[in-house]
Amino acid sequence: MAQIKLKIKNLKFKIVDFAKANWIMILILLIGSFLRLYKIDSYMTFLGDEGRDVLIVRNLLVKADPILIGPGTSVGGMYLGPLYYYFMAPFLLLSNFNPVGPAIAVALLGILTIFLVYKFAKELFGERIAFIASLLYAVSPTIIVYSRSSWNPNIMPFFSLLSIYSIWKVYKEKKYNWLIVTAVSFAFVMQSHYLGVLLAPVILLYWILTFRNHKNYELKTKNLIQKSVFSILIFGFLMSPLLIFDFRHNFLNSKALYKFLTVREETVSIKPWTAIPKSYPIFEQINTSLIAAGNKKIGTISTLAITIFVLYKLLIDRKKKDESFHLIIFWLAFGLIGFGLYKQNIYDHYFGFLFPVVVILASYVLGHIYSSHSKFLVIIILIILIFINIDNSPLKYHPNNQMQRSINVANKILEVTNGKPFNLAVLAERNYEDGYRYFLELNSAKVLHADRWDKSTISDTLIVVCEMAESKCDPTHSPKAEVANFGWSKIESKWIVDGVIIYKLLHNK
C-alpha cells in the first residue's frame, strides 16, 4: 500500500514538473481546444455532404455494408478512397450515431495538429519559432473553421504534416520505421483530397536523398530497401479499394482522371511555366486567409515580407547549409506550382496540405527578426496578428445550428407523414436531401427514392423542403428529379420550421 502511495505521489510530481516546463504549450493547446470544441454541435457544418457521409457510415456499422469508395470530387467526376469513412466509423458509433461524434474527432485531430506543428517546428528551428507557429495555427479562423466539422478535406492538414514529419525522420535521423508512418499518412492525404498528390514530389525527393546518403553503407541500405518495400505494400493495400472499385466499374475513376488531366486542358495546364506568374498571387491568397484572417492589407504585407526573406536566404545568405529551411521551401514550392497549373477556382480547403508549412514559414521569419535584435518589433507584429485572428474568430458569429435544424425539420416530417412511405425533395441553392434523410432514416422513416420507371418507388406523398425565400419556391413545377419523377402534384399543406418551408404534396389526379 505504501509503495502504491509513493508511486502516486511521484506521478503527481512528474505531472506538476511537466506542466511547469510546458505551461506555454499547454496554454496554447487549451486556447486551440476551446476555439474548436466550444458549442461544436451548433457551429459544425451539417448539410447534404455531411448527411451523405453519416448515412454511408451508418450502413457500414448497422448493415456491415463494406465501403470501397469515398466521396466524389466536385471537379473531374472522380471518387476518393474510403479511408475517411473508416476514420468516422468508431466516432459515429461512440456517439450513438449522432453526427457530432465525427465532428469532435476532426476537432481533436485539429488540436493534435497544433501540437505536431509545435513539435516539428521545434525540431527544425527551435522552441521559440515552435511556440509562434503553434499559436498562429491555434487561432487562425480559417484553420478553426476546417477543424470542427466532419468533412474529408478537414483531416488533410494533420496527415500532410505527419507525412512530411515522418519522411524527415527517415532522411535526417535514419529512422526507417517512420516510412510506415509516411505510407499510412500519405494514403490518408490522398483519400482526403486529390490535391494532396502535390506532397508526393517532396516525399519522393527525401526518400531518394536518403538512399543517396547511404549508398556506401550496405547493411543500412538493405534495411532501408526492406522498409521501403513494406511501406509501399501498406500504401498499396490502403489504396486498393479504389483499384477494386475501378475493376468492378470499367475503370470509371481512371478514365475520369485521364479526362481531368488531358481533355482540352480545362482543369490543369500541361505547360509548367504558366504556373510561375500565378504562384505569388496564390501565396498571397494563402497568407491572407491563414495568417491575416482575411485582412488583405496585412496579407499583402506579410506575403511581401516572407518572399523577400526567402529570396534573401536562397540567393544571398547561402553560407550555412540550412536543410530544415530547404525542406519547408520545397514543400511550399511544389504546392504553389501545382496550384499555378490548376485552372479552376481555388478554395481555402484546397490549401489543407499547406496549412502547417505556411504558418511555420511565417514563424521562421518572425524568429529570425527576433534573433536580429528586433524583439520589440516581433512582439508588436505578433500582437497585431493575434488580435486580428481573435477579432475574426468564427465564435464571434451566431452558430448556424444546421444539425439542429435538420433534426427539427425531420421531426416535423415524421409527424406529418405518420409512419407512411413518402418521397423527399429539397429545394436549395447549396444543399440536398441527405442531411434531412439521415435523421429520417435514423427514426425508421420510409423514405422512397423516386424513379419514374419504377412505380413502386413513388408513394402517395411528396415532402418538399424549401430553404429559399418562399417567392423562389415552386414545389409543383421544380425540374429537380425527385419532384419531376413524382408526377403532377398539388400542395395539400405547408409549415415553416426554423425558417425552412415544408410542403406536403399529393398527386394531382
C-alpha positions in Angstrom: 0.0 0.0 0.0 2.8 2.3 0.9 4.5 1.6 -2.4 1.3 2.5 -4.3 1.0 5.8 -2.4 4.7 6.6 -3.2 4.1 5.8 -6.9 1.0 8.1 -7.0 3.0 10.8 -5.2 5.8 10.5 -7.7 3.4 10.6 -10.6 1.9 13.8 -9.2 5.3 15.4 -9.0 6.0 14.4 -12.6 2.8 15.9 -13.8 3.5 19.1 -12.0 7.0 19.3 -13.3 5.8 18.6 -16.8 3.1 21.4 -16.5 5.7 23.9 -15.2 8.1 23.1 -18.0 5.5 23.1 -20.8 2.9 25.6 -19.5 3.1 27.8 -22.6 2.3 24.9 -24.9 -0.5 23.7 -22.6 -2.0 27.2 -22.7 -1.8 27.3 -26.5 -3.5 23.8 -26.7 -6.2 25.0 -24.3 -6.9 28.0 -26.4 -6.9 25.9 -29.6 -9.2 23.3 -27.9 -11.7 26.0 -26.8 -11.8 27.6 -30.3 -12.5 24.2 -31.9 -14.8 22.4 -29.4 -16.9 25.2 -27.9 -20.6 24.5 -28.9 -19.3 22.3 -31.8 -22.8 20.8 -32.3 -24.1 24.3 -33.0 -21.3 25.6 -35.2 -20.5 22.5 -37.2 -21.5 22.2 -40.8 -24.2 19.7 -41.5 -25.7 19.8 -45.0 -26.1 17.3 -47.8 -22.5 16.2 -48.0 -22.3 15.6 -44.2 -25.6 13.8 -44.3 -24.5 11.5 -47.1 -21.3 10.6 -45.2 -23.1 9.6 -42.0 -25.7 7.7 -44.0 -22.9 5.6 -45.6 -21.0 5.1 -42.4 -24.2 4.1 -40.5 -24.9 1.5 -43.2 -21.3 0.2 -42.6 -22.0 -0.1 -38.9 -25.6 -1.4 -38.9 -25.7 -3.5 -42.1 -21.9 -4.4 -42.3 -22.0 -2.9 -45.8 -18.3 -2.6 -46.9 -17.2 0.7 -48.4 -14.9 0.7 -51.5 -15.0 4.4 -52.5 -15.2 7.7 -50.7 -16.9 10.9 -51.6 -16.9 12.1 -55.2 -14.9 15.2 -56.2 -16.6 18.4 -57.2 -14.3 18.7 -60.2 -13.5 15.8 -62.6 -16.2 13.3 -61.6 -13.7 11.2 -59.7 -14.0 9.3 -56.4 -11.7 9.5 -53.4 -10.8 6.4 -51.4 -12.9 5.3 -48.4 -10.4 5.8 -45.6 -12.2 8.9 -44.2 -15.4 6.8 -43.8 -13.5 4.2 -41.8 -12.0 7.0 -39.7 -15.5 8.3 -39.0 -17.0 4.9 -38.1 -15.8 4.4 -34.4 -16.7 8.0 -33.5 -20.2 7.8 -35.0 -20.7 4.5 -33.1 -19.4 6.0 -29.8 -21.7 9.0 -30.2 -24.7 6.7 -30.7 -25.0 7.7 -34.3 -25.0 11.4 -33.5 -23.1 13.3 -36.3 -21.4 15.4 -33.7 -19.2 12.4 -32.9 -17.1 12.5 -36.2 -17.0 16.3 -35.9 -15.4 16.0 -32.5 -13.0 13.5 -33.9 -11.9 16.1 -36.6 -11.6 18.8 -33.9 -9.4 16.5 -31.7 -7.2 15.8 -34.8 -7.0 19.6 -35.3 -5.9 20.0 -31.7 -3.3 17.3 -32.2 -2.1 19.2 -35.3 -1.4 22.2 -33.2 0.9 20.1 -31.0 2.5 18.4 -34.1 3.2 21.9 -35.6 5.0 22.7 -32.3 7.0 19.5 -32.2 8.0 19.6 -35.9 8.9 23.4 -35.8 10.9 22.8 -32.6 12.9 20.0 -34.2 13.5 22.1 -37.3 14.1 25.6 -35.9 14.0 25.7 -32.1 11.4 26.3 -29.4 10.8 30.0 -29.9 9.7 29.5 -33.5 7.7 26.4 -32.5 5.7 28.5 -30.0 4.9 31.2 -32.5 3.9 28.6 -35.1 1.6 26.7 -32.8 0.0 29.8 -31.5 -0.7 31.2 -35.0 -2.1 27.8 -36.0 -4.3 27.6 -32.9 -6.0 31.0 -33.5 -6.3 31.1 -37.3 -10.1 31.4 -38.2 -9.8 29.6 -41.5 -8.0 26.7 -39.8 -10.6 26.6 -37.0 -13.5 26.5 -39.4 -12.0 23.5 -41.1 -11.2 21.8 -37.8 -14.7 21.5 -36.3 -16.8 19.8 -39.0 -16.8 16.2 -40.3 -15.6 16.5 -43.9 -12.9 14.6 -45.7 -10.6 17.5 -46.6 -10.5 18.6 -42.9 -8.2 15.8 -41.9 -5.6 16.7 -44.6 -3.5 19.2 -42.5 -2.7 16.6 -39.8 -1.8 13.8 -42.2 0.1 16.1 -44.5 2.2 17.3 -41.7 2.7 13.8 -40.4 3.8 12.7 -43.9 6.5 15.3 -44.1 7.5 14.9 -40.4 7.9 11.1 -40.9 9.9 11.3 -44.1 12.1 14.0 -42.5 12.7 11.4 -39.6 13.7 8.9 -42.3 16.1 11.3 -44.0 17.6 13.2 -41.1 17.7 10.6 -38.3 17.8 7.4 -40.4 14.8 6.0 -38.5 13.5 3.8 -41.3 10.4 2.6 -39.4 9.0 6.0 -40.0 8.5 5.1 -43.6 5.4 3.1 -42.5 4.0 6.2 -40.9 4.7 8.1 -44.2 2.9 5.4 -46.2 -0.2 5.4 -43.9 -0.4 9.2 -43.5 0.1 9.8 -47.3 -2.7 7.3 -48.0 -5.0 9.4 -45.8 -3.9 12.6 -47.5 -4.6 11.1 -51.0 -8.0 10.0 -49.8 -9.0 13.3 -48.2 -8.4 15.4 -51.3 -6.7 14.6 -54.6 -4.6 17.8 -54.5 -2.7 16.1 -51.7 -0.8 14.5 -54.5 1.3 17.6 -54.6 3.1 16.3 -51.4 4.3 13.3 -53.5 7.4 15.2 -55.0 8.6 16.2 -51.5 8.2 12.7 -50.1 9.9 11.1 -53.2 12.7 13.7 -53.1 13.7 13.0 -49.5 13.2 9.2 -49.9 15.7 9.3 -52.9 18.1 11.6 -50.9 18.0 9.0 -48.0 19.2 6.3 -50.4 21.9 8.6 -51.8 23.2 9.4 -48.3 23.6 5.7 -47.5 24.9 4.3 -50.8 28.2 3.3 -49.0 26.5 1.5 -46.1 25.3 -1.9 -47.4 23.6 -3.0 -44.2 21.7 0.2 -43.7 20.8 0.4 -47.4 19.4 -3.2 -47.2 17.3 -2.2 -44.2 16.1 0.9 -46.0 15.1 -1.2 -49.0 13.2 -3.7 -46.9 11.3 -0.9 -45.0 10.6 0.9 -48.3 9.1 -2.2 -49.9 7.0 -2.9 -46.8 5.7 0.7 -46.7 4.8 0.6 -50.4 2.8 -2.6 -49.9 1.0 -0.9 -47.0 0.2 2.2 -49.1 -1.0 -0.1 -51.9 -3.2 -2.0 -49.5 -4.8 1.2 -48.2 -5.4 2.4 -51.8 -6.6 -1.0 -53.1 -10.3 -0.4 -52.5 -10.2 2.2 -55.3 -8.5 -0.2 -57.6 -11.1 -2.9 -56.8 -13.8 -0.4 -57.5 -12.2 0.6 -60.8 -12.0 -3.1 -61.9 -15.7 -3.6 -61.0 -16.9 -0.4 -62.8 -15.0 -0.4 -66.1 -12.2 1.8 -64.8 -14.5 4.7 -64.1 -12.0 6.5 -61.9 -9.1 6.0 -64.2 -11.0 7.4 -67.2 -12.2 10.4 -65.2 -8.6 11.1 -64.0 -7.3 10.8 -67.6 -10.0 13.2 -68.8 -9.3 15.6 -65.9 -5.6 15.8 -66.9 -5.9 15.8 -70.7 -9.2 16.9 -72.2 -8.8 20.5 -73.6 -6.8 21.4 -70.5 -10.0 22.5 -68.8 -8.7 21.9 -65.3 -4.9 21.5 -65.4 -2.4 23.2 -67.6 0.3 21.0 -69.2 2.7 23.9 -69.5 4.7 24.2 -66.3 6.0 27.7 -67.0 2.4 29.0 -66.8 2.5 28.4 -63.0 5.3 30.9 -62.3 3.3 34.2 -62.6 0.4 32.6 -60.7 2.5 31.4 -57.7 2.8 34.8 -56.0 -0.9 35.7 -56.1 -1.8 32.3 -54.8 0.8 32.6 -52.0 -0.7 35.9 -51.1 -4.2 34.3 -51.1 -3.0 31.6 -48.7 -1.3 34.1 -46.3 -4.3 36.4 -46.3 -6.5 33.5 -45.4 -4.3 31.7 -42.8 -2.1 34.4 -41.3 -4.1 37.6 -41.7 -7.6 36.3 -41.1 -8.8 37.7 -44.4 -7.3 41.1 -43.9 -6.0 41.9 -47.4 -3.6 44.7 -46.3 -1.9 42.5 -43.7 -1.9 39.6 -46.1 -0.2 41.7 -48.8 2.4 43.0 -46.3 3.1 39.6 -44.8 3.5 37.9 -48.2 5.9 40.6 -49.4 8.0 40.3 -46.2 8.1 36.5 -46.3 9.0 36.5 -50.0 11.9 39.0 -49.6 13.2 37.0 -46.7 13.0 33.7 -48.6 14.8 35.2 -51.6 17.5 36.7 -49.3 18.1 33.2 -47.7 18.2 31.4 -51.1 20.2 33.9 -53.1 22.4 35.9 -50.7 22.7 34.2 -47.3 23.9 30.8 -48.6 26.9 30.3 -46.3 25.1 28.0 -44.0 23.6 24.7 -45.3 20.1 25.0 -43.8 18.4 21.7 -44.6 15.4 22.5 -42.4 14.7 25.7 -44.3 15.1 23.9 -47.7 12.5 21.3 -46.6 9.7 23.8 -46.0 10.6 25.7 -49.1 10.3 22.5 -51.2 7.0 21.7 -49.5 5.6 25.1 -50.2 7.1 25.5 -53.7 5.6 22.2 -55.1 2.3 23.2 -53.7 2.3 26.7 -55.3 3.5 25.3 -58.6 0.7 22.7 -58.5 -1.9 25.4 -57.8 -0.4 27.5 -60.5 -1.2 24.7 -63.0 -4.7 24.3 -61.7 -7.2 26.3 -63.9 -10.4 26.1 -61.7 -11.4 28.2 -58.7 -9.2 27.6 -55.7 -11.0 27.4 -52.3 -9.5 27.6 -48.8 -9.9 23.9 -48.1 -7.8 23.1 -51.1 -4.8 24.5 -49.2 -5.2 21.9 -46.4 -1.9 20.2 -47.1 -0.1 23.6 -46.9 -1.8 24.9 -43.7 1.1 23.8 -41.5 4.0 24.9 -43.7 2.6 28.4 -44.3 2.4 29.0 -40.6 5.8 27.5 -39.9 7.5 29.6 -42.6 5.9 32.8 -41.3 7.0 31.9 -37.8 10.5 31.2 -39.1 10.7 34.7 -40.5 9.5 36.2 -37.2 12.0 34.1 -35.3 14.9 35.4 -37.4 13.7 39.0 -36.9 13.6 38.4 -33.2 17.1 36.9 -33.2 18.5 40.0 -35.0 17.8 42.3 -32.0 14.4 43.3 -33.1 12.4 41.7 -30.3 10.1 44.6 -29.8 9.1 44.6 -33.5 8.3 40.9 -33.4 6.2 41.3 -30.2 4.2 44.1 -31.9 3.7 42.0 -35.1 2.5 39.0 -33.0 0.1 41.2 -31.0 -1.4 42.6 -34.3 -1.7 39.1 -35.9 -3.2 37.5 -32.8 -5.6 40.4 -32.3 -6.7 40.2 -36.0 -7.2 36.5 -35.8 -9.1 36.5 -32.5 -11.2 39.5 -33.7 -12.3 37.5 -36.7 -12.8 34.3 -34.8 -15.8 32.2 -36.0 -17.1 32.2 -32.4 -18.0 35.9 -32.8 -20.8 34.9 -35.2 -24.1 33.3 -34.3 -23.9 29.5 -34.7 -25.6 28.1 -37.8 -27.4 25.3 -35.9 -27.5 23.3 -39.1 -27.7 19.9 -37.4 -30.4 21.0 -35.0 -32.4 22.5 -38.0 -32.1 19.1 -39.8 -33.4 17.3 -36.6 -36.3 19.7 -36.2 -37.3 19.5 -39.9 -37.0 15.7 -39.8 -39.2 15.5 -36.7 -41.9 17.6 -38.4 -41.8 15.4 -41.5 -42.1 12.3 -39.3 -45.1 13.9 -37.6 -47.0 14.8 -40.9 -46.2 11.5 -42.7 -47.4 9.4 -39.7 -45.3 6.4 -40.5 -46.4 6.1 -44.1 -43.9 5.9 -47.1 -43.1 9.2 -48.8 -40.8 10.8 -51.3 -38.5 13.6 -50.4 -37.0 16.6 -52.2 -35.0 19.6 -51.1 -35.0 22.9 -53.0 -31.9 24.9 -52.1 -29.0 26.7 -53.7 -26.3 24.7 -52.0 -27.9 21.7 -50.3 -29.6 18.4 -50.9 -31.7 15.7 -49.2 -29.2 13.7 -47.2 -28.9 16.0 -44.2 -32.6 15.5 -43.5 -32.7 12.0 -44.8 -30.2 10.8 -42.2 -32.4 11.8 -39.2 -35.4 10.4 -41.0 -33.9 7.0 -41.6 -32.4 7.1 -38.1 -36.0 7.2 -36.9 -37.1 4.4 -39.3 -39.0 6.7 -41.7 -39.9 5.1 -45.0 -38.2 7.4 -47.5 -38.5 6.3 -51.1 -36.2 7.3 -53.9 -38.5 8.3 -56.8 -37.7 6.5 -60.1 -40.1 7.3 -62.9 -39.5 3.9 -64.4 -40.3 2.0 -61.2 -43.8 2.9 -59.9 -43.1 1.0 -56.6 -40.7 3.8 -55.7 -43.3 6.5 -56.0 -45.6 7.0 -53.0 -48.8 8.9 -52.5 -47.0 11.8 -50.7 -44.1 14.1 -51.7 -42.5 16.1 -49.0 -40.6 19.2 -50.4 -38.2 21.1 -48.1 -37.5 24.6 -49.5 -34.6 26.5 -48.0 -35.1 29.5 -50.2 -37.4 32.5 -49.9 -41.0 31.5 -50.5 -41.2 33.5 -53.7 -38.5 31.3 -55.1 -40.1 28.0 -54.0 -42.2 26.3 -56.7 -42.5 22.7 -55.4 -45.1 21.6 -58.0 -43.1 22.7 -61.0 -39.4 22.2 -60.0 -37.3 20.5 -62.6 -35.5 18.6 -59.8 -35.6 14.8 -60.4 -37.3 14.0 -57.1 -40.1 16.4 -57.9 -40.4 15.7 -61.6 -40.4 11.9 -61.1 -43.3 12.2 -58.6 -45.5 13.5 -61.4 -48.3 16.1 -61.5 -48.9 17.3 -57.9 -50.7 19.8 -55.8 -49.9 21.3 -52.4 -52.0 20.0 -49.6 -50.3 21.6 -46.6 -47.4 23.9 -45.7 -45.4 24.5 -42.5 -42.4 26.7 -41.5 -39.8 25.2 -39.2 -36.6 27.1 -38.3 -37.0 29.3 -41.4 -37.4 26.3 -43.7 -40.7 25.8 -45.6 -42.0 22.2 -45.6 -44.6 21.4 -48.3 -46.8 18.3 -48.4 -47.8 17.4 -51.9 -50.3 14.8 -53.2 -50.8 13.5 -56.8 -53.0 15.8 -58.9 -55.4 13.4 -60.4 
